[in-house]
Amino acid sequence: MGYKEIYARYRQQILAGQLKPGDRVPAIRTLASELQVARKTVEAAYEILIGEGYFVSQGAKGTRVNPELILPETTGKTAVPAPSVSALIQRESKGELRLGIPALDAFPHKKWLLISGKAARTLRADEMILPPIMGYQPLREAIASYLNISRGLNCQPEQIFITSGYRANLRLILAVLAQPSDKVMFEDPGYFFGQKLLKRIAPNLHYVPVDRQGMDVDYLLRYHADARFAIVTPTHHSPLAVTLSLPRKHQLLEWAQNNDSWIIEDDYDGEFHYTRKVIPALKSLDVHDRVIYTGTFSKTMMPAMRVGYLVMPKETITRFSELGEILETGMSLLPQKILAQFLSEGHFYRHIKKMRTLYQQRRRMMLDALQACFLDVFDFELTDGGMHIVAFLPRGTQDAALAAIWQRHQLRVLPLSGWYMQTQKRYGLVIGYTNIRSVEQARELLQRTVQETRALLG
């Protein structure tokens, strides 16, 4: 019996309610003797269970099921849970402090409309049939050129596959390259829409903790070295906005090469780095072509565009092309034509440069307003970039209830704990700032919640 089987048995017993929070489990030496396995085997299983929050070690008192573990109700009683991230997400356009929404007031609307009109007027008859499955060739060329210059890649246009965004990227990659039994690793905490999708399409899904240096690659190597895929946000982690350290990047790349595994790099806002030179993508270090680079234009331009892309490793192009013909219908051609011209004429480069300066200013405005309105309520760990701020709660775990209060005041923040899938969590609010125009505006918005926030948190 290996440590994975011991881990799986305990996890199943806990989730089934056979082991309850606070229950004591056998000592490592005792269990090793009973199962006739090495102590290190049991130690490895216990370390994973402790790391994921199922167990707690209490020294001389032994090891127990985490007394603070909250499990689904199994007695038939109706519980009233705290609001979840899904319940708090509002898809309508109303509200302030929304996450992932670029500065709409700074978008070059006039230039976009001029290019849009020209693209519509020059639409040829042969372009009115079916769009190319892998994308409009001039757009693929423009994206490849941009990535090679700005993100440090070395890719060719034929490696670019145009999609409808983040979730389409994940679905297509796993459909082309994964088997149902393949182990897929996802960051914890991690993007909540990614979690929800992967639960449906990746039966063998596991999680890797994230700390101040990004994904804990040592944890991956120790407990899940046999994984086939690792999905990572290395430039700015979602949502903690930390950057994967250079030693960990090399560790991760070496793991992928040695194990014939794939790294899916989600570079969702890598352009927005403020405190030093923009960090090249993880893919730029990938000499063995084991990284599948993905991105979208939702964060850099507008979410409504619904245009994303992925960079196919050269050895996989045929497989993506063949299955793409079955799974994909091809993105609408007109938006691709507009975007291709916007990129090729240099407007996108200028827009990104402008946004980088603007977001740095607006983040400072938001931080100043938060400090003025909520002195000693939140802690902040200032990172090198990103499009949101995480306001950590130094005390308490009521971030879901707090987010619900702010939402009632039309402030579309989200609770940090809702981004976690395992039991060890941090608590706070994830706050967008990209559409804040002044410190005064930020203070006015935050003042709506001051009294209720302080009442809740004591």
Solvent accessible surface area in square Angstrom, and as a share of the most:
residue,aa,sasa,rsa
1,M,90,0.40
2,G,39,0.37
3,Y,51,0.19
4,K,87,0.37
5,E,76,0.34
6,I,4,0.02
7,Y,21,0.08
8,A,52,0.40
9,R,116,0.42
10,Y,21,0.08
11,R,91,0.33
12,Q,111,0.50
13,Q,65,0.29
14,I,0,0.00
15,L,69,0.34
16,A,50,0.38
17,G,21,0.20
18,Q,128,0.57
19,L,28,0.14
20,K,119,0.50
21,P,54,0.34
22,G,25,0.24
23,D,52,0.27
24,R,144,0.53
25,V,5,0.03
26,P,52,0.33
27,A,63,0.49
28,I,46,0.23
29,R,158,0.58
30,T,77,0.45
31,L,13,0.06
32,A,5,0.04
33,S,82,0.53
34,E,124,0.55
35,L,52,0.26
36,Q,165,0.73
37,V,29,0.17
38,A,64,0.49
39,R,110,0.40
40,K,161,0.68
41,T,29,0.17
42,V,0,0.00
43,E,57,0.25
44,A,19,0.15
45,A,0,0.00
46,Y,4,0.02
47,E,66,0.30
48,I,4,0.02
49,L,0,0.00
50,I,53,0.27
51,G,25,0.24
52,E,6,0.03
53,G,0,0.00
54,Y,18,0.07
55,F,1,0.00
56,V,40,0.23
57,S,74,0.48
58,Q,66,0.29
59,G,61,0.59
60,A,111,0.86
61,K,139,0.59
62,G,19,0.19
63,T,20,0.11
64,R,70,0.25
65,V,0,0.00
66,N,21,0.11
67,P,72,0.45
68,E,147,0.66
69,L,11,0.05
70,I,160,0.81
71,L,45,0.23
72,P,101,0.64
73,E,92,0.41
74,T,99,0.57
75,T,96,0.56
76,G,73,0.70
77,K,150,0.64
78,T,131,0.76
79,A,61,0.47
80,V,142,0.82
81,P,109,0.69
82,A,67,0.52
83,P,49,0.31
84,S,59,0.38
85,V,9,0.05
86,S,58,0.37
87,A,67,0.52
88,L,13,0.06
89,I,39,0.20
90,Q,72,0.32
91,R,177,0.65
92,E,78,0.35
93,S,89,0.57
94,K,147,0.62
95,G,17,0.16
96,E,60,0.27
97,L,10,0.05
98,R,56,0.20
99,L,39,0.19
100,G,15,0.14
101,I,29,0.15
102,P,2,0.01
103,A,3,0.02
104,L,76,0.38
105,D,60,0.31
106,A,14,0.11
107,F,16,0.07
108,P,42,0.26
109,H,102,0.45
110,K,169,0.71
111,K,76,0.32
112,W,33,0.12
113,L,121,0.60
114,L,122,0.61
115,I,6,0.03
116,S,23,0.15
117,G,24,0.23
118,K,101,0.43
119,A,4,0.03
120,A,51,0.40
121,R,184,0.67
122,T,72,0.42
123,L,53,0.27
124,R,136,0.50
125,A,82,0.64
126,D,90,0.47
127,E,23,0.10
128,M,124,0.55
129,I,130,0.66
130,L,158,0.78
131,P,29,0.18
132,P,62,0.39
133,I,35,0.18
134,M,29,0.13
135,G,3,0.03
136,Y,37,0.14
137,Q,77,0.34
138,P,58,0.36
139,L,0,0.00
140,R,25,0.09
141,E,81,0.36
142,A,13,0.10
143,I,1,0.00
144,A,2,0.02
145,S,52,0.34
146,Y,8,0.03
147,L,0,0.00
148,N,52,0.27
149,I,124,0.63
150,S,41,0.27
151,R,1,0.00
152,G,37,0.36
153,L,9,0.04
154,N,133,0.68
155,C,3,0.02
156,Q,78,0.35
157,P,33,0.21
158,E,94,0.42
159,Q,5,0.02
160,I,0,0.00
161,F,0,0.00
162,I,3,0.02
163,T,1,0.01
164,S,45,0.29
165,G,4,0.04
166,Y,31,0.12
167,R,76,0.28
168,A,7,0.05
169,N,3,0.02
170,L,3,0.01
171,R,114,0.42
172,L,2,0.01
173,I,0,0.00
174,L,11,0.06
175,A,49,0.38
176,V,20,0.11
177,L,10,0.05
178,A,24,0.19
179,Q,120,0.53
180,P,98,0.62
181,S,85,0.55
182,D,26,0.14
183,K,21,0.09
184,V,3,0.02
185,M,0,0.00
186,F,7,0.03
187,E,6,0.03
188,D,6,0.03
189,P,0,0.00
190,G,1,0.01
191,Y,58,0.22
192,F,16,0.07
193,F,34,0.14
194,G,0,0.00
195,Q,8,0.03
196,K,98,0.42
197,L,21,0.10
198,L,0,0.00
199,K,111,0.47
200,R,209,0.76
201,I,61,0.31
202,A,5,0.04
203,P,105,0.66
204,N,46,0.24
205,L,28,0.14
206,H,41,0.18
207,Y,28,0.10
208,V,0,0.00
209,P,35,0.22
210,V,20,0.11
211,D,59,0.31
212,R,159,0.58
213,Q,91,0.40
214,G,2,0.02
215,M,1,0.00
216,D,34,0.17
217,V,0,0.00
218,D,85,0.44
219,Y,19,0.07
220,L,0,0.00
221,L,63,0.32
222,R,145,0.53
223,Y,11,0.04
224,H,7,0.03
225,A,39,0.30
226,D,84,0.43
227,A,2,0.01
228,R,64,0.23
229,F,0,0.00
230,A,0,0.00
231,I,3,0.02
232,V,1,0.00
233,T,11,0.06
234,P,1,0.00
235,T,3,0.02
236,H,2,0.01
237,H,2,0.01
238,S,9,0.06
239,P,0,0.00
240,L,14,0.07
241,A,5,0.04
242,V,18,0.10
243,T,29,0.17
244,L,3,0.01
245,S,24,0.15
246,L,102,0.51
247,P,93,0.58
248,R,29,0.11
249,K,12,0.05
250,H,93,0.42
251,Q,54,0.24
252,L,0,0.00
253,L,20,0.10
254,E,106,0.48
255,W,5,0.02
256,A,0,0.00
257,Q,77,0.34
258,N,106,0.54
259,N,67,0.34
260,D,82,0.42
261,S,1,0.01
262,W,4,0.01
263,I,0,0.00
264,I,1,0.01
265,E,0,0.00
266,D,13,0.07
267,D,8,0.04
268,Y,33,0.12
269,D,1,0.01
270,G,0,0.00
271,E,12,0.05
272,F,0,0.00
273,H,2,0.01
274,Y,19,0.07
275,T,76,0.44
276,R,139,0.51
277,K,182,0.77
278,V,36,0.21
279,I,18,0.09
280,P,76,0.48
281,A,1,0.01
282,L,0,0.00
283,K,21,0.09
284,S,39,0.25
285,L,63,0.31
286,D,20,0.11
287,V,129,0.74
288,H,103,0.46
289,D,39,0.20
290,R,18,0.06
291,V,0,0.00
292,I,0,0.00
293,Y,1,0.00
294,T,4,0.02
295,G,3,0.02
296,T,20,0.12
297,F,6,0.03
298,S,14,0.09
299,K,45,0.19
300,T,3,0.02
301,M,2,0.01
302,M,46,0.20
303,P,39,0.24
304,A,85,0.66
305,M,21,0.09
306,R,107,0.39
307,V,1,0.01
308,G,0,0.00
309,Y,9,0.03
310,L,0,0.00
311,V,0,0.00
312,M,0,0.00
313,P,0,0.00
314,K,126,0.53
315,E,112,0.50
316,T,0,0.00
317,I,39,0.20
318,T,88,0.51
319,R,96,0.35
320,F,0,0.00
321,S,36,0.23
322,E,109,0.49
323,L,48,0.24
324,G,0,0.00
325,E,112,0.50
326,I,135,0.68
327,L,87,0.43
328,E,45,0.20
329,T,116,0.67
330,G,17,0.16
331,M,32,0.14
332,S,68,0.44
333,L,19,0.10
334,L,61,0.30
335,P,45,0.28
336,Q,0,0.00
337,K,23,0.10
338,I,15,0.08
339,L,0,0.00
340,A,6,0.04
341,Q,38,0.17
342,F,0,0.00
343,L,6,0.03
344,S,85,0.55
345,E,80,0.36
346,G,16,0.15
347,H,26,0.12
348,F,2,0.01
349,Y,76,0.29
350,R,142,0.52
351,H,9,0.04
352,I,7,0.04
353,K,145,0.61
354,K,115,0.49
355,M,1,0.00
356,R,64,0.23
357,T,76,0.44
358,L,33,0.16
359,Y,0,0.00
360,Q,82,0.37
361,Q,92,0.41
362,R,13,0.05
363,R,17,0.06
364,R,122,0.44
365,M,46,0.21
366,M,0,0.00
367,L,10,0.05
368,D,55,0.29
369,A,0,0.00
370,L,0,0.00
371,Q,80,0.36
372,A,57,0.44
373,C,8,0.05
374,F,3,0.01
375,L,114,0.57
376,D,108,0.56
377,V,14,0.08
378,F,11,0.05
379,D,71,0.37
380,F,50,0.21
381,E,61,0.27
382,L,107,0.53
383,T,26,0.15
384,D,35,0.18
385,G,1,0.01
386,G,1,0.01
387,M,5,0.02
388,H,19,0.09
389,I,11,0.06
390,V,14,0.08
391,A,0,0.00
392,F,14,0.06
393,L,16,0.08
394,P,59,0.37
395,R,174,0.63
396,G,48,0.46
397,T,82,0.48
398,Q,83,0.37
399,D,1,0.01
400,A,12,0.10
401,A,36,0.28
402,L,0,0.00
403,A,0,0.00
404,A,17,0.13
405,I,17,0.09
406,W,0,0.00
407,Q,13,0.06
408,R,154,0.56
409,H,52,0.23
410,Q,79,0.35
411,L,0,0.00
412,R,26,0.09
413,V,0,0.00
414,L,10,0.05
415,P,1,0.01
416,L,0,0.00
417,S,13,0.08
418,G,28,0.27
419,W,9,0.03
420,Y,21,0.08
421,M,65,0.29
422,Q,15,0.07
423,T,43,0.25
424,Q,103,0.46
425,K,81,0.34
426,R,80,0.29
427,Y,56,0.21
428,G,0,0.00
429,L,0,0.00
430,V,0,0.00
431,I,0,0.00
432,G,1,0.01
433,Y,1,0.00
434,T,3,0.02
435,N,39,0.20
436,I,3,0.02
437,R,154,0.56
438,S,34,0.22
439,V,37,0.21
440,E,124,0.56
441,Q,54,0.24
442,A,0,0.00
443,R,112,0.41
444,E,121,0.54
445,L,8,0.04
446,L,0,0.00
447,Q,106,0.47
448,R,101,0.37
449,T,0,0.00
450,V,28,0.16
451,Q,155,0.69
452,E,61,0.28
453,T,0,0.00
454,R,103,0.37
455,A,80,0.62
456,L,47,0.24
457,L,53,0.26
458,G,100,0.97
